[in-house]
């Protein structure tokens, strides 16, 4: 019974670690011209926006496009981090589930 409990605790620890890794994902991206810098979380949500001096000279429409494009790129990178973490977790957790007690 102790062995079964220890195995379950290792599995729970693995799940908690995975959740913490996902929650820690954050990506910062800067536009090619350096005028727009965004940060997104692991869900792709914008959590920080910084505009460099001179960004307002782009005009409202172009500035908005640049913010959206830079945010989209950051979100793509965040999703790539999620995919990599999920793949890593799936492999290690699958091995953990497949292991027989006592291994």
LOFIDREN-642963 format. One record per residue: x, y, z of N, C-alpha, C, O, CB in turn. Coordinates in steps of 0.1 Angstrom, whole numbers, padded with zeros to 4 digits, always signed. Glycine has a CB too. Example, Ala and Ser with C-alpha at 12.3 -4.5 7.8 and 13.67 -1.06 7.14 Angstrom:
BEGIN
+0132-0057+0078+0123-0045+0078+0132-0033+0078+0142-0033+0085+0113-0045+0090 +0128-0022+0071+0137-0011+0071+0129+0000+0079+0134+0011+0080+0141-0006+0057 
//
This chain:
BEGIN
+0008-0012+0000+0000+0000+0000+0009+0013+0000+0006+0022-0007-0009+0000+0012 +0020+0012+0008+0029+0024+0008+0035+0027-0006+0036+0038-0010+0040+0021+0018 +0038+0016-0013+0043+0017-0026+0033+0024-0036+0037+0032-0044+0048+0004-0032 +0021+0020-0035+0010+0026-0043+0008+0040-0040+0006+0048-0049-0003+0018-0041 +0008+0044-0027+0007+0058-0023+0019+0066-0028+0017+0077-0033+0006+0059-0008 +0031+0061-0027+0042+0068-0032+0042+0070-0047+0045+0081-0052+0055+0060-0028 +0037+0060-0054+0035+0062-0069+0025+0072-0072+0027+0081-0081+0031+0048-0075 +0014+0072-0065+0004+0082-0067+0009+0096-0064+0006+0106-0071-0009+0079-0059 +0017+0098-0054+0023+0111-0050+0032+0115-0061+0033+0127-0064+0030+0110-0037 +0040+0106-0067+0049+0110-0078+0042+0115-0090+0045+0125-0096+0059+0098-0082 +0031+0108-0093+0022+0112-0104+0016+0126-0101+0016+0135-0110+0011+0102-0106 +0011+0128-0089+0006+0142-0086+0016+0152-0086+0014+0163-0091-0001+0141-0072 +0028+0149-0082+0039+0159-0083+0042+0162-0097+0045+0174-0101+0052+0153-0076 +0042+0152-0106+0044+0154-0120+0034+0164-0126+0037+0173-0134+0044+0141-0128 +0021+0161-0122+0010+0170-0127+0012+0184-0122+0010+0194-0129-0003+0165-0123 +0015+0186-0109+0017+0199-0104+0029+0206-0111+0028+0218-0114+0020+0198-0088 +0040+0199-0113+0051+0205-0120+0048+0210-0134+0052+0220-0138+0063+0195-0121 +0040+0202-0141+0035+0205-0154+0027+0218-0154+0028+0227-0162+0027+0194-0161 +0018+0218-0144+0009+0230-0143+0017+0243-0140+0015+0253-0145-0001+0228-0132 +0027+0241-0131+0036+0253-0128+0044+0257-0140+0045+0269-0142+0045+0249-0116 +0048+0248-0148+0056+0251-0160+0047+0259-0170+0052+0269-0175+0062+0238-0166 +0035+0254-0171+0026+0261-0180+0023+0276-0175+0022+0285-0183+0013+0253-0182 +0021+0277-0162+0017+0290-0157+0029+0300-0158+0027+0312-0158+0013+0289-0142 +0041+0294-0158+0053+0303-0159+0056+0308-0173+0065+0316-0175+0065+0295-0153 +0050+0302-0183+0053+0306-0197+0049+0321-0199+0038+0326-0196+0045+0297-0207 +0059+0328-0205+0058+0342-0208+0067+0345-0219+0079+0341-0219+0061+0351-0195 +0063+0352-0229+0071+0355-0241+0071+0370-0243+0060+0376-0244+0066+0348-0253 +0082+0376-0245+0084+0390-0248+0089+0391-0263+0098+0384-0266+0094+0398-0238 +0083+0399-0270+0086+0401-0285+0087+0416-0288+0078+0423-0283+0076+0393-0294 +0096+0419-0296+0098+0433-0301+0096+0434-0316+0102+0425-0323+0111+0439-0296 +0089+0444-0321+0088+0445-0335+0101+0448-0342+0111+0452-0335+0078+0457-0339 +0102+0445-0355+0115+0447-0362+0121+0461-0361+0133+0462-0360+0113+0443-0376 +0112+0471-0360+0117+0484-0359+0120+0489-0345+0125+0500-0342+0108+0494-0365 +0117+0480-0335+0120+0483-0321+0110+0492-0314+0112+0496-0303+0133+0489-0320 +0099+0496-0321+0090+0505-0316+0079+0499-0307+0073+0506-0298+0083+0513-0327 +0076+0486-0309+0066+0480-0301+0072+0467-0294+0078+0459-0301+0054+0476-0310 +0070+0466-0281+0074+0454-0274+0061+0450-0266+0055+0457-0259+0086+0457-0264 +0059+0437-0267+0047+0431-0260+0052+0419-0252+0063+0413-0255+0036+0427-0270 +0044+0416-0242+0046+0403-0235+0033+0396-0234+0023+0402-0231+0052+0406-0221 +0033+0383-0237+0021+0375-0235+0023+0364-0226+0035+0360-0223+0016+0370-0249 +0012+0359-0220+0013+0348-0211+0012+0335-0219+0011+0335-0231+0003+0349-0199 +0011+0324-0212+0010+0311-0218-0003+0309-0225-0005+0299-0233+0011+0300-0208 -0013+0317-0223-0026+0316-0230-0026+0325-0242-0036+0326-0250-0037+0320-0221 -0015+0333-0244-0014+0342-0255-0020+0356-0252-0021+0364-0261-0021+0336-0267 -0024+0358-0239-0030+0370-0235-0019+0381-0233-0009+0378-0227-0038+0369-0223 -0022+0393-0238-0013+0404-0237-0012+0408-0222-0022+0411-0216-0017+0416-0245 +0000+0408-0216+0002+0412-0202+0010+0425-0201+0010+0431-0190+0008+0401-0194 +0017+0429-0212+0025+0441-0211+0027+0446-0225+0028+0439-0235+0039+0438-0204 +0026+0459-0226+0028+0466-0239+0036+0478-0237+0033+0487-0228+0014+0470-0246 +0047+0479-0245+0056+0491-0243+0058+0497-0257+0061+0490-0267+0069+0487-0237 +0056+0510-0258+0059+0517-0270+0071+0526-0269+0072+0533-0259+0046+0525-0274 +0080+0524-0278+0092+0533-0278+0089+0547-0283+0079+0549-0289+0103+0526-0287 +0098+0556-0279+0097+0569-0284+0096+0569-0299+0105+0564-0306+0108+0578-0279 +0086+0576-0304+0085+0577-0319+0074+0567-0324+0070+0568-0336+0098+0574-0325 +0069+0559-0316+0058+0549-0320+0046+0557-0325+0039+0552-0334+0055+0539-0309 +0043+0568-0318+0031+0575-0322+0032+0581-0336+0022+0585-0342+0028+0586-0312 +0044+0582-0342+0046+0588-0355+0041+0578-0366+0040+0582-0378+0060+0591-0357 +0039+0565-0362+0034+0555-0372+0020+0558-0376+0016+0554-0387+0035+0541-0366 +0012+0565-0368-0002+0567-0370-0010+0556-0364-0004+0545-0361-0005+0568-0386 -0022+0559-0361-0030+0549-0353-0032+0536-0360-0030+0525-0353-0044+0555-0350 -0035+0536-0373-0038+0523-0379-0025+0514-0380-0026+0502-0378-0043+0526-0394 -0014+0520-0384-0002+0513-0386+0003+0508-0372+0009+0497-0371+0009+0521-0393 +0002+0517-0362+0006+0513-0348-0002+0501-0344+0003+0491-0338+0005+0525-0339 -0015+0502-0346-0024+0491-0342-0020+0478-0349-0020+0467-0343-0039+0494-0345 -0017+0478-0362-0013+0467-0369+0000+0461-0364+0001+0449-0363-0011+0470-0384 +0009+0469-0360+0022+0465-0355+0020+0458-0341+0026+0448-0338+0032+0477-0354 +0011+0464-0333+0008+0458-0320+0002+0444-0321+0007+0435-0315-0001+0467-0311 -0007+0443-0330-0014+0430-0333-0004+0420-0338-0004+0409-0334-0026+0432-0342 +0004+0424-0348+0013+0415-0354+0024+0410-0345+0027+0398-0344+0020+0421-0367 +0029+0419-0336+0039+0416-0327+0033+0407-0316+0040+0397-0311+0045+0428-0320 +0021+0410-0312+0014+0401-0302+0011+0387-0307+0013+0377-0300+0001+0408-0298 +0008+0386-0320+0005+0373-0326+0018+0365-0327+0017+0353-0324-0001+0375-0340 +0029+0371-0330+0041+0364-0330+0045+0359-0317+0050+0348-0315+0053+0373-0336 +0043+0368-0307+0047+0363-0293+0037+0352-0289+0042+0342-0282+0045+0375-0283 +0025+0353-0292+0015+0342-0289+0019+0329-0295+0019+0318-0289+0001+0346-0293 +0024+0329-0308+0028+0317-0315+0040+0311-0308+0040+0299-0306+0032+0321-0329 +0049+0319-0303+0061+0314-0296+0056+0308-0282+0062+0298-0278+0071+0325-0293 +0047+0314-0276+0041+0309-0263+0035+0295-0265+0037+0286-0258+0031+0319-0257 +0027+0294-0276+0021+0282-0279+0031+0271-0283+0029+0259-0280+0011+0283-0291 +0042+0275-0289+0053+0265-0292+0059+0260-0279+0062+0248-0277+0064+0272-0301 +0061+0269-0269+0066+0265-0256+0056+0255-0249+0060+0246-0243+0068+0277-0247 +0043+0258-0250+0033+0249-0245+0033+0236-0251+0033+0225-0244+0019+0255-0246 +0035+0235-0264+0035+0223-0271+0048+0214-0267+0047+0202-0265+0036+0225-0287 +0059+0221-0266+0071+0214-0261+0070+0209-0247+0073+0197-0244+0083+0223-0262 +0064+0217-0238+0062+0213-0224+0052+0201-0224+0054+0192-0216+0057+0224-0216 +0042+0202-0232+0032+0191-0232+0038+0178-0237+0035+0167-0231+0020+0195-0240 +0045+0179-0247+0052+0167-0253+0061+0161-0242+0061+0148-0240+0060+0170-0266 +0069+0169-0236+0078+0164-0226+0071+0158-0214+0074+0147-0209+0087+0176-0220 +0060+0164-0210+0052+0159-0199+0045+0146-0203+0045+0136-0195+0041+0169-0195 +0040+0145-0215+0033+0133-0219+0042+0121-0219+0038+0110-0215+0027+0135-0233 +0054+0123-0224+0064+0112-0224+0067+0108-0210+0067+0096-0207+0077+0117-0232 +0071+0117-0202+0075+0113-0188+0063+0108-0180+0065+0098-0172+0081+0125-0181 +0052+0114-0181+0040+0109-0174+0036+0095-0179+0032+0087-0171+0029+0119-0174 +0036+0093-0192+0033+0080-0198+0042+0070-0193+0038+0059-0189+0034+0081-0213 +0055+0073-0192+0065+0063-0186+0062+0060-0172+0063+0049-0167+0079+0069-0188 +0058+0070-0164+0054+0069-0150+0042+0060-0149+0042+0051-0140+0052+0082-0144 +0032+0062-0157+0020+0054-0156+0023+0039-0160+0017+0030-0155+0009+0060-0165 +0032+0037-0170+0034+0024-0175+0043+0016-0166+0043+0004-0166+0041+0025-0189 +0051+0023-0157+0060+0016-0148+0052+0007-0138+0042+0012-0133+0069+0026-0141 +0057-0004-0136+0051-0013-0126+0055-0009-0113+0067-0004-0111+0054-0028-0129 +0047-0010-0103+0051-0007-0089+0064-0014-0085+0066-0026-0088+0040-0011-0079 +0073-0007-0079+0086-0013-0075+0097-0011-0085+0108-0014-0082+0084-0027-0073 +0094-0005-0097+0104-0002-0107+0111+0011-0104+0120+0015-0112+0098-0003-0121 
//
